[in-house]
């Protein structure tokens, strides 16, 4: 695997740290990656489709989170590089028509991208996180995956998406247990119903508002809150 690196400086420079963001080509992933770049972080922006003319200071890597070989190749490419924060943001919505239109292949693809990929990425980059200072895995989840809150005032028929985010939340809890001895914190974050291609124009949260709120939570996360589930505004979300 090769990377396309834009605007690399002629010499080394100090950075606030290194953060890797999946699904960074657009939407929330792009907003988060841009915020960290502006704050002086070294940003590893992972995306399935590379822009024809990369701009900015981010280091861009081709990554298809739905492909196990692509995730493993990214791990080999980044071998020995310290990473402070991994943000598993890439996700797909899938069918929203309810039980009647549920398709087995669509359902399994949504699970693969939204729930399995973050686990495989965490495994592939575990050594990188151990070499970093912050040691944090962030899973961008959704209140839609909450058994307690996921269907409150929300009756969309997106079975696959809801089930995948519920599975991702359990993955967060399991990873938090497994990584605790390494000093690696793992959290789930709900970005709110944001106005993106996935969220649609009727969504109530501006993408910049969500990204700033999420970054504030990420930047203050410690081992004391590993295994937790919070919203972009800091409120705890019930499992």
N, C-alpha and C positions, 0 to 999 in steps of 0.2 A: 504494500500500500504506500502511496505517496501523499504528501501534503502540499498544499499551496499556501505559501506564507507571504502575506502582503506587508509592505512597508517595514521590513526588518531593518533595524538601525545598524549602523556601521560597527558599533562596539557594544559591549555589555552595558546594561543599565539596571539600576535597582528597581524592583517591582514590589507591590504590596503582597504578592503571592501568585499562585497559579490556580486557575479555575477551569474546569472542563464542563461545557454545556452541550447537551445533545439537542437536536432539533433547533439549531441556532440560526437557520436561514431566514426565519420569519416569525411573526407572532411573539409570544411570550419569551421563547428561547432567544430570539434576536434582541429583544428588549433587555433581558437579563445580561446577555453577553456584552451589550453596548454599555450598560451601567458599570460593569466591572472593568471594562477597558478604559472608560472615562476616569475611573477611580485609581488607575495606575496598575491594575492587575494584568498579568500575562494570561490571555484568554485563549483556550483551545476550543474553537468553535466547530462542533461536529454536525455535519448535515449530509443528507442523502444526495442532494443535487447541488453541485458546486456552482456558484455564480460565475458568469463568463468573465467578469472583470472585478475581482475582489478589491474592496476598498477598506481602508482603516488599518488598524494595528493588530487585529486578531489573526491568530494562526488557524487556518482552516483545514479540516480533515474530512475526507469522505467517509461516511459511516451510514450503513443501512442497519438500523437496530433490529429489523426483522430478520436479519441474516446472521446466523451464529458465526460463520466464517469471517464476516466483516468485523464483528466485535472482537474476535480473536486476533485478527490482523491489526486492529487498532492497538490492542495490548502489546503486540510485538513492536509496532512502530514507536510506541511511547515507552518502551522498556528502559528502565533506569532513570526516567525523568520523574522528579518529585511533583506531586499534584496535591494541593491543599484541599480543594473542594471539588466534588463531582456532582453536577446537577443533572439528574435524569429527568429531562423535560419532554423529550420526543414522545408523541402519542397520536393515536388515531381514534376517531369517533365510532365508525362502523354504522351498521343499520340502525335506524331509529323508528322503524315501523311497528315494533311490538312483536309479540309472540307469533303472530300470523306470518310475518315476513322474515322471521329469524332464519338465517342461513348458516349451516355448520361451518363452512370454510371461512366466511366472514367473521364468525364468532371466534374461531381459533386464531385467526390472524390478529384480531384486536387483543386477545390474551397474550399472544406472542410479543407484540410490540409494547403493550402497556404494562404487562406484569412480569413476563419472563426476561425481557431485554434488560431492565434495570438490575436484575439479579446477576445476569451474565456480565454486565459491565462492571458491577461492583467486584465480582470475582476476578475479572481480567485486570482491574486496576488496583487491586488490594495492595500490592507491593508499592505502587506509586504513592498511594495514600499514606502508607507507613513511612515513606521517605519525606512526606510533607510536614508542615507545621500545624495546620488547622485540623487535618484528619476528619473530614466531614463528607457524608453522602446525603444528598437531598433528593428525595423522590417527590416530584410534582404530582400530587394525587388529585382528588376531587371529593367534595362533600357528597357527590353522587354515589360514591362508594361506601358511604357510611350506612351501616345497618340501622342506626338510630335516627339519622337525620336525612338520609339520601332521598327519601320520597316525600318529605314534608314540602307541601306547596309545589310539587314537581312530579308530574305523571308522564314524562316523556318515555317512549317505549324503547329506549336504548339499552336493551338487556346486556349486550356484549360490553359496552363501555362501563356500565355500573359494576358488572361482575369483575371486570378487569381491574378497576380501581379498588374494589374490595380486596381482591387478591394482592394488589400492590401494597395495600396497608398491612396485610399480614406479612408480606415480604419485608416491610420496614421493621416490624417487630422482631422477626426472626433474625434479620441482619444485625439489628441492634444488639441482640443477645450474642450472636456469633462474633461480632466485631468489638464487643466491650473489652475483652482482654487485650486487644490491640490499641485501645484508646481511640478508636474510630467511632464517632457519633453518627447515627442514622436517624433521619426524621422524615415525616410526610408533611407536605404543605398543600393547602387548598388555595388556589389563586383567585377564587371568586369566579363569578360568571362574567367573563371578560369579553370585550368586543374584539374578537379575532375571527379568522376564517372558520374556526371550529365553533366558537361561541355565538357567532351571528350578530347582526346589527341591533337586535333587541336587548342584548346583554347590558347589564347595569353598571359594570365596573370598567373604568378606563384602563387600558393596558399599562400605561405609565404608572398609574396609581397602584396597580397590582404589583408590578415589577419592583417599585420602590419599597412597598411593604414587605415583599418577600425577601429582598436583599437585606433589609433591616433585621429581619428575623434570622436569616442565615448568618449574618455577620456577628450576631450575639449568641449564637447557639454554642452550648458547651455539653460535656458529657452528662451534666445534670438533667438535661431534657432529652437525652437519646431515647428513641422509641416513641416519641410523642407525635401528635397530629394536631396541627394548628392552621388557622386561616391567615391570609395575607395581612389582616388587621390585628393579628396577635391573639385572637380568641381561640380557645381550645375547641376542637371538633370532636364529637363523640365517635367512637369506633362503630 
